[in-house]
Amino acid sequence: MPDTEADRFTEARAAAVEVLLHNRKGPHRGLPRTAGWGYPEPYTRDLMIASLGALVSGSDILVNTQRLVLETAAKHQSPRGHIPSLIDDSDDRGASDTTPLFLLATAIFREVSGDHQFLKEAVEKALCWMDYQSPDDRVIVSQLPTSDWRDEQWVLGYGLFVNTIVYSYLRMYDRDMEAETLLGLMTRFTVRGGVQHRHVHEGLRLPGKPYYAMWSYKIYSSERFDLLGNSLAILAGMASPSRADNMITWVEHECDGLKRQGDLVVDLPPNFFPFVREGDPDWLPRYQKYNRPGEYHNGGVWPFVCGFYIAALVAAGRHKLAARKLEALTELVRPAREADVTFGFNEWFKAQDGRPMGQDWQTWSAAMYLYAAECVQSGRTPFFEDVRKAR
């Protein structure tokens, strides 16, 4: 093992690039695969999120691969502008996050390539599609349960994660009036009417808590903590500097509590907490098999999500903490579940014991490690600096 922290980061970055190069051609029309041996399919959301790492990798091959991914997604766009869940399958539709992620990734690719008209028609159609995803016709978009990256987690109505992506691309496409409207709705949107129960809050901005709710719609909502959505809220500047700082302090404090309870063994936050447990109002029978507490979307530790958290730490100016978390992530991505490799870049880990539970050489795990490492080592957050300044 390398002797210094810098050497360990260099070794891990090289391994992450190796994963992306290995995965860039799969059995589906030569398109990238989602994981090195499992998941041969080109899943749209994974590959769009992976663009953050691919486009800071310094590899022309990976940049060109990202161009192919975006062009293929555009070719299979629906007549009304929706981007499919598999980039080469026009009939695989229904995801709430693929179209906003396509818009985000295309905006970032335009910045890197300098081609500011890249996929102009597809972008305009996608923007039109997103305009129609707002039930009240006021920018903020809604979704159906299990339609974003959490295929085993219910997010109903106005979800935090998807709307942070919408806010980010609106800034990137200079649609600032819409971005301001969305920001206002997300930070002041309140539930009106109905009966308020003990476990129900008022909207995405939580009274007395520094983070944003996972989702809200009319009298229903969830105030459990969504690490990905809240990290993006910090990264995009939706959270004020003071709110971002308070949120990070809260996350670290809560993780210390999870460790004391035996619910977390690694120095990185779960993707979601507190975990949903049997008997809770939001527990579903299917969770017993597919989404147990501390596992998968119900509190598993996901390297790609931790990459966004580290980027958020850099955005908030918490550089020492970001470096410490990158060191923890460097160790987390070493073990593999099955493959005989130096770095497993596994999909997700069980919070209570730190075991890799998903697929090895997961594309977005490797890509977001690259992005997080770039943020820590450069002291900035590529592609999001101007988004935060626009507020």
N, C-alpha and C positions, 0 to 999 in steps of 0.2 A: 504494500500500500504506500502511496506517496507520503513523504515526510511532512509537508506543510499543507496548511489549509488551501493556499493558492494552487498547489499541485493537485490537490484532491478535486478542486473545482475544474481545473483544466482537464483532468482525466475524465470527469463526469460529463463535461461539455462535449468532449470528443466522442464519448460513448453515445450521447444523445444524438449527435449528428449521424453516427453510424446507424442508429435505429431508423432515423428518418430516411436515410439513403437506402437502407434495406427494404423499408416499407413503401417506397415510392412507386413500385410497380407490383401490382397484384394480378390475380386471375381475371378480373373484370375489366376487359378492354385496356389492360395495361395501366389502369388507374391505381392510385395509392390504396393500400390496404390499411385497415384501422388498427390492426395489431400484427406483430411479426409472424405468428403462426395461427392463432385464433383470429376471428373476425377478418376474413379476407375481403369483405365488402367495403366499398368506399362510402362510409357514412358521412353525410354532409356536415352535420354539426361538429363531429370530431375533426374533420379536415379543415373546416373554417376556423375553429379555435386554434388548431395547429399552425395556422398561417402566422400567428404572432411569433412563434419560435422559428419557423422556416425562414421568415423574412428578416430575422436578425442573425441568422446562422452564418452569413458570409459565403454561403454556397450558391453559386449560380445555378447549379443543377436543381437545388430545392426551390429557388425562385421560379425557375421555368416550370417545375412541377406544379407550383401553386397557380401559375397562369393556366395550365392545363385543367386543373381542378375547377377554377372559376369559369373558364370558357365552357367546360362540359356541363356544369350546373346551369349556366345560362341557356344552353341548347335544350335542356330538358325542363325548363321553366314552363309552368302552365300558361295557357292563353291569358289568364288574368294576373299573372305575375308571381304566383307561388313557386318557391324553390322546393324540390322534392327531398325526401329524407335520405335517399340514395342518389348520388349526383348523376347517375346514368340511367335512372328509372323514373320516367315521367309519371307513372301511375302510383308511385309510392309516396302518397301525400298525407297531409294532416298534421305535420309538426308545427308547433307555434314558434320555434326558435330558429329554424333553418333559414327563413327569408331574412329576418333581421341580422343573423350571423353572416349571410351572404353579402348583405349591404355593408356591414362592418369590414369584412375581409376585403371586399373590392375597393373600398375607400382606402384601406391601408396599402393594398397593392398599387393603387394609383400613386400614392405618395412615394413608394419605393421605386417604382418604374419611371415616374415622371410623365406617364401617359394619363392625363387627367380626363380623357374622354373614353377610357377603357370600359367596354361593355355598357356604353351609354344607354342604349335602348333597353337592355335587361335591367339596368338600375332604375330607370324611370318606371318600368312596369312593376318592379318589386316595391318601389316607394308607393305606387298607387295601391298595390295589394295591401300594404301595411296601413294605408289611410283607412281602408275598409275594415280593419280589425278592431276599431274602436267603437264599442257599442253606443257610446254617447256622442260620437263624432267630435271628440275633443283631444285627439292625439294619443292619450293613454290607451294601451291595447290590452285585450283580455285573451284568455286561453282556456282550453278544456283540460281536465285532469290528465296527467301522464303524457301530455303532448310536448313537453320540453325535454331536456336531457334526462330528467328523472322519470324513467318509464315505470317505476314502482312507487312513485311519490305523488300524492295529490296536491296540485297547485290549481286553484280554481279562481277564475276571474282575473283581477289585476295582479299579475305576478311581478315580484321585484326583479328577478333575473332578466326576464325578457324586456322589461321596460328600461332597465339600465343599458341594455344593448341598443334599444331604440334611441334613447337619449344620446348615446355616444355617436351613433351614425348621423343623427340629425345635426350635431355639431360639425362632424366631419364633412357633411354636404352643405354646410353653411345655411341650414334651415333653422336659424337661431330663434326666430319668433316661436316656432313650434316647440323647440327645445325648452324655451322658457315656460311655455304653457305646460308642458309635460312635467317639468321640475316643480312648478307650483302645485299641480294636481297630486304628484307623488308625495310632496312634503306637507300638503294641507288637506288632502282628500279624506273625508270623514264618512263613516257609515251613518246613514239617516234612516230613522224609523225602526220598527221591530223591537224586539226585546234584547237587551244586552245581558249576556250570561257572564259568569266569572272568567271563563277562558276566552272571551271575545273582547277585542280591543277596537279602537276607533281608527281605522285606516292604516296606511303604510308608515306614517310617522307615529311612533309609540310614545304616549305620555310617560315621562319618567324613565325612559330607556334610551340609550344612545344609538341604537341600531334601527333599521327599517324592518317592518313586518315582512314575512315571506310572501303573503298574498292577502287580498281583501276584496270582497264583493258584497255590497249591500250589508245584510246583517251577519254575514259569515266572514271568517278571517282566521289567520294563523299568525301568532306572534312568536313562533319558534324561530331560531336564528338560522338564516341561510347564509353560509360563509361566502359562496360564490356571488350572490346578488349584492351583498353588502360590500364585498371587496371591490366589485365593479363600481358601486356607488362612490367609493373613495377614489378609485383610480380615475373615474370620469369627472370628479369634482362636484358630484351631486351633493355629497356631504360636505359641510363647511369644514375648514381646518380644525376648529375646536371640536366639532362633532366627530370627525374622523379620529382625532387623538383620543377622545373619550371612548369611542367604540373599540379601538385597538386595546386600550387598557382594560376594558370590560372583557373582551375576548380572552386575553391572557389570564385574567383573574378567574374566569369561568373554567378555563382549561386546567388551571391549578386545582380547582374544585373537582373536576372530572377525574384527575389523577388520584386525588385523595380517596375518591369513592371507588377506585379500581376500574373506572370506565375508560381510561385513556392511559397508554403507556409511552407514547411517542411525544416529542416536543413540537408537535404541529396540531392545529385544531381539526376536529372532525368537520365534515362538510355541512353538518346539520345538528343542532342540539337546542334544548334537551331532547334526548331520544324519545320517540313515540313508543310507549309501552302498552302491553295488553291491559285493557281497562280504561285507557285514556279516551276522550271523546273522538279523537281522530285516528284511533287504531282501526285497521281493517284486517279481516280474517286472513287475507292473502299474505300479510306481512309476516305471519308466523313462519312461512316457508321461504319467502323471497326477500324480506326486508326487516330482519330482526334488529333489535336495538344494538347500535354500534356497528352495524353492517350495511353494506351497499349504500342506498340513499338515506337510510335511517341512522346516519352518524358514522359511516365509514370514512376513513381518511383517504382522500383522493389526491394524488400528486399534482394533477393538473389544476385542481382547485387551490391547493396550497401554493402553486405558482402564482395564481392571481392574488392570493393573500400577501405574498412576499412583495409583489409589485405594488400593492396598496400600501404596504409599510414604507416603501421607498417614496411613493407619492405623498405620504403624510409626513415625511421627514424623519421617520424612525429608522435611521440607517443602521445603527448597531443591532437593533432587534432584527432587521431584515437580514443582516449578515449571519446572525445566529440561526435564524430559521432556514436560510439557504444551506447552512452546514447540516442542520437536521434533515432537510430534504435530500441532500446528497447521500446521507446514510440510508434514508428510507428507500430510495430508488435502487439500492444495491441488490437486495435479495430478490430472487425469482421464485415463482411458484413451481415451475417445471423445467424451464430451459437452463442449460449449462452455460451461463454467461456471467461476466463480471458485474454488469449492471442489468437488473431485471426490468426496470422501468415498468413495474406492474401497474395494473389498472386501478386497484384500490386495496386498502388494508383494513383488517378488523381493528377497531379502536382499542378493544380491551387487551389484545395481546400482540398487536403489530404484525400479524401474519399476512403475507400477500394472498389475496383471495380471488383476484381477477386474472386477466390475460397478461402474459409477459410481453415486453417490447410494445407497449401500447403507444400509438402515435402521439396522442395529445399529452401523455405523461412525459415523453421525451421532449416534445416541442415546448411545453410550458416550463420545463426545467431550463431549457435554453433561454427562454424569455426572462424568467426570474433571475437567472445568473447574470444576464445582460443588465437588468435593472440594478442589481446590487453592485456590480463591478463598474458601471458607468455613473451610478448615482442619479439616474434619470429613468423615465418610463417611456420608451419609444412609442410613438403614435398617439399617446394620450396627453402629452405636455400641452399641446394647443387646445385640446378639448377642455382641460381644466382652466386654462387662461380665458376661454370664451365666456365663462360664467361671470 
